[in-house]
């Protein structure tokens, strides 16, 4: 792959993806010409266009950049895509998003956050602490940080905070100085085949840590003793045997207050203004990074208390005394468990209604039992049809595969229009929308219904 200094124009196939758009913003900020294709316009692509990036929404060879130095692709783009075929047939340099991120961060001090869930919030927390404290960093995030309304920002300091994605083994292109591993539950088995193969990839990721670097890993992960690191710290919500853990957790006015115990030091009275006990655990990892970089306790606490979260990560859409609506990107059983349990703990006594859109036929097929178990925790669950993303349908795999295994009494599968009609006729106290597909397009219509019932 060519050097950064030799790139004058970049074309993105799938520019609206959250990781792709961060890279597009990086190049655009360096005054390198950026353009791209995506299947449909979204809020994110419209923002990219407003930032000066040319985007079109149909396969059209006449509109692609024929002077592109490199062409960046996402796995969601099919091999039959006319523009991709054109670039390959004409010998353009076609590279994956992970190759580009690896190239950009090759010569920087890198804080890389990996994990089958929790990595977006944790990386956003790290980046916010470094930015808010004036330490400074470049941030490449897998979600929109609410404090900044973006998934990328630049800084003159040669430090990068990057989400390290395990999908397609992308994280193996990165070279961390500090690596965090938040979780290692079975996922992406369409890529890895077995849970063991996926775990092997995480072990290989730890081998990418630079000499003298630091590994921060959640205590209790399988095969943790096989992780490659001479300098390792474990963290846990409340397990006192971990190097880092929380003490004196309490809830006040919908926020968490706790003490962060880091080896022989305690950062007292940390305030976190976002829901979910799992987010205390995520911020413990972020605080550990900050302490490693010698950021003061007062600056850490000020940054954490001002952190507004990540769009679609336990995001409050409505929050009144009568009704609460939370939206979340959760698309794995363990993410859903943390989401549902976290909401129940914050709002005891409110009946919960979960609207979930399964993401991918393969994931639904592999994890149907797990989805059924955690969705049964809700008082009522409504499933939308599976969002296929990059996949073709699999015979016999539908949302009913989950529904039939659930144990809660109130459960159903509904189309989108049917769901909205149902919400107009039924009151909800604690409403949770979850999923990684296009369920986000329903958030505003659902919010309007909830508000009108208040």
ABEGO torsion letter per residue (X at the ends): XBBAAABABBBBBGAABAAAAAAAAAAAAAGBBBBBBBABBBAAAAAAAAAGBBBBABBBAAABBAABABBBBBAABBAABAAAAAAAAAGBBBBBAAAAAAAAAAABBBBBBBEABGAAAAAAAAAAAAAAAGAEBBBBBABBBAAAGBABBBBABBBBBBBBBABGGAAAABBBABBBBABABBBGAAAAGBAAAAAAAAAAAAAABBBGBBBBBBBGBBGAAABBBABBBBBBAABAABABBBBGBBBBGGBBBBBBBBEABBBBGBBBABBEAAAAAAAAAAAAAAAAAGBBAAAAAAAAAABAEBBGBGBBABBBAABBBBBBABABAAAAAAAAAAAAAABBGBBBBBBBBBBEAAAAAAAAAAAAAAAAABABBBBBBBBAEABBBBBGBBAAAAAAABABABBBBBBAAAAAAAAAABBBABBBBBEABAAAAAAAAAAAAAAAAX
